[in-house]
Amino acid sequence: MSEDIRNESNFENEMERLKLVVGKLESGELSLEESVALYREGVGLARSCRKRLAEARHEIEQLSREEVTDLAGPDPAPLRDEEPEQQPLLGDTEI
């Protein structure tokens, strides 16, 4: 499995776990100790997910900049044997 697929899978798994943690905390049925432990886990999961998102955003921005640079590269020079196409002047159009 490639690293990109593993990272995506881990991100998805962490998000699912974070949703479960939030649901348990919101239920109000946990002891103080359980709540603190789950809150700690949730903070760690949230940090990890934010980091993964920031890394993905950075990679996308980098790829986008590279693509724009590639597209905005210099125009190819005409070949030596080619002559530039002459545009007719306003009064020189044929009928």
C-alpha positions in Angstrom: 0.0 0.0 0.0 1.4 3.4 -0.9 2.2 6.0 1.8 -0.5 8.3 0.4 -3.2 5.7 0.7 -2.0 4.8 4.3 -2.1 8.5 5.2 -5.6 9.0 3.8 -6.8 5.8 5.6 -5.2 7.0 8.9 -6.9 10.4 8.4 -10.2 8.8 7.8 -9.8 6.5 10.8 -8.8 9.3 13.1 -11.8 11.4 12.0 -14.1 8.5 12.7 -12.5 8.0 16.1 -12.8 11.7 16.9 -16.5 11.6 16.0 -16.9 8.7 18.5 -15.0 10.5 21.2 -17.1 13.7 20.8 -20.3 11.7 20.9 -19.2 9.9 24.1 -18.2 13.2 25.7 -21.5 14.8 24.7 -23.5 12.0 26.2 -22.6 13.1 29.7 -22.6 9.4 30.9 -18.8 9.2 31.6 -17.0 9.6 34.9 -14.7 12.6 35.3 -11.7 10.4 34.7 -13.1 8.8 31.6 -14.1 12.2 30.3 -10.6 13.7 30.8 -9.0 10.7 29.2 -11.3 10.9 26.2 -10.8 14.6 25.9 -7.1 14.2 25.9 -7.4 11.6 23.1 -9.7 13.9 21.2 -7.3 16.8 21.4 -4.5 14.5 20.1 -6.7 13.3 17.2 -7.8 16.8 16.3 -4.2 18.0 16.2 -3.2 15.1 14.1 -6.1 15.7 11.6 -5.3 19.4 11.4 -1.6 18.6 10.7 -2.6 16.2 7.9 -4.9 18.7 6.4 -2.3 21.4 6.5 0.2 19.1 4.8 -2.3 18.2 2.1 -3.2 21.9 1.6 0.5 22.7 1.3 1.1 20.0 -1.2 -1.9 21.1 -3.3 -0.7 24.7 -3.3 2.8 23.6 -4.3 1.4 21.5 -7.2 -0.8 24.3 -8.3 2.0 26.8 -8.3 4.1 24.4 -10.4 1.3 23.9 -12.8 0.8 27.7 -13.2 4.5 28.1 -13.8 4.5 25.3 -16.4 1.5 26.8 -18.2 3.0 30.3 -18.1 6.3 29.3 -19.5 7.8 31.0 -22.5 6.1 30.8 -25.9 7.9 28.6 -28.3 9.9 30.5 -30.9 8.8 30.0 -34.5 10.9 27.6 -36.5 13.4 29.2 -38.8 11.7 27.9 -41.9 8.3 29.2 -40.8 7.4 32.8 -41.6 4.9 34.5 -39.3 1.4 34.6 -40.7 0.7 38.1 -42.2 -2.5 39.7 -41.1 -4.3 41.7 -43.8 -4.4 45.4 -43.2 -7.8 47.1 -42.9 -7.9 48.4 -46.5 -6.3 45.2 -48.0 -9.2 42.8 -47.6 -10.3 40.8 -50.6 -13.9 40.7 -51.7 
